[in-house]
Amino acid sequence: MLPSDRKGKPDEAVSLIAAEDPDYVIKAYPEDIIAFIIFWSLAAVVFLQFFTRYVLNDSMAWTEEIARYLLIWVTFVGGAIAIRRGTHIGVEVMLHFLPPGPVRVFRLVIDVISVGFIALLCWFAIQITERMQIQTMMVIDVPMSVVYGGVTFGCFLMLFRSLGMFWANARRRWHPDPDKVDLVID
């Protein structure tokens, strides 16, 4: 029925249900893009390993080792993503039972320990990357420091995101983040 066919009725929407889609903004962070590339490289290497082993019946020797190293890299870069999103596992039961004053102090202590631990992790990652320069991978003649360099890179990404979270929490004086009250994992 067209609006002109209705007699004596004002022009109204014919549908009884009006659905509005919210505008979603997808932000592309560098660690998201890096993790995406590493993940799909890992998928391609694992598929190549599967194909050569079970279809061609002649497995490529390097695929298993490279897949292992790509998995290590995506883990550490993914750690930076989890820090940025605030989705690392944590025990928050104390935050729900303490009054607001001690909760703020508790959040400060958690942030200081987190930044300190990740900074220490960065220092150890640099140390092991330098020491692994003389050792090579098993199948490919590439130094193991390349593998540990990816770990170091992920650790510094985590430190960068952790310092950003520390700064944001300090600006709010360690009050809860109003944007993350109802955390939705996308």
KAJO-V691565 format. One record per pair of residues at least 4 apart in sequence whose C-alpha atoms are under 6 Angstrom apart, sorted by the first residue. I is the first residue (numbers start at 1). J is the second residue. D is the distance in Angstrom with one decimal. If there is no record, write none. Layout:
i->I j->J d->D
i->I j->J d->D
This chain:
i->3 j->11 d->6.0
i->31 j->35 d->5.9
i->35 j->39 d->5.8
i->35 j->74 d->5.6
i->42 j->67 d->5.6
i->42 j->70 d->5.8
i->45 j->63 d->5.9
i->47 j->51 d->6.0
i->49 j->53 d->6.0
i->49 j->63 d->5.7
i->50 j->54 d->5.9
i->51 j->55 d->5.1
i->52 j->56 d->4.8
i->52 j->58 d->5.6
i->52 j->59 d->4.8
i->53 j->57 d->4.8
i->53 j->58 d->5.3
i->53 j->59 d->4.2
i->62 j->139 d->5.8
i->63 j->67 d->5.9
i->73 j->150 d->5.6
i->73 j->151 d->6.0
i->74 j->78 d->5.7
i->76 j->154 d->4.7
i->77 j->154 d->4.6
i->80 j->157 d->5.5
i->80 j->158 d->4.2
i->82 j->86 d->5.8
i->82 j->87 d->5.1
i->82 j->88 d->5.6
i->84 j->161 d->5.6
i->95 j->103 d->5.7
i->102 j->106 d->6.0
i->104 j->174 d->5.1
i->112 j->116 d->6.0
i->113 j->117 d->5.9
i->115 j->162 d->6.0
i->118 j->159 d->5.8
i->122 j->155 d->5.4
i->125 j->129 d->6.0
i->125 j->152 d->5.1
i->129 j->145 d->4.8
i->129 j->148 d->5.1
i->129 j->149 d->5.9
i->132 j->144 d->5.4
i->132 j->145 d->4.8
i->133 j->143 d->5.5
i->133 j->145 d->5.0
i->135 j->143 d->5.6
i->135 j->144 d->5.7
i->136 j->141 d->5.8
i->136 j->142 d->5.3
i->136 j->143 d->4.1
i->136 j->144 d->5.1
i->137 j->141 d->6.0
i->137 j->142 d->5.7
i->137 j->144 d->5.7
i->145 j->149 d->5.6
i->158 j->162 d->5.9
i->169 j->174 d->4.8
i->170 j->174 d->5.7
